[in-house]
């Protein structure tokens, strides 16, 4: 979504007289602003999911289920983070090895395939894998902060259920909003 908006902006700037000839510099700040605003908007949903999901689990089910949820998040999240980092690094190093002359070298079919692998591997290694660790910490921290409240309302199933269902509805709304196709169609950029 954001990439499409950036492409529109770059095309518009290319149509500006003097930019393509080099007599007038392009407005780099505008493209950076589009990217920054889009990244921040995408983070809102992730942050809300990381905060609200453990609360919903704790209020709807109970503190024992929340503990099991946290154990699952820690184990599965750490395994996934390590997998992403190591597989991304392996794909990156495979391309470097082929470029050093092994398996056909540059220009071979193997090299073309390794470029695709590197395109997938770099984001896995540098962004997706390492980003899971802070998210796991946020989920655990939120759970620890709200654990006394969850335990207090465990004896009041009606209140606990209403709060939990409300949180589940908010989570559903956040997921739905994040999947909307036109989520960035009204993106306002002021540069």
Helices and strands as residue ranges (DSSP letters): H 2-15, H 28-60, H 63-99, G 102-104, H 109-123, I 124-128, H 129-152, G 153-155, H 157-179
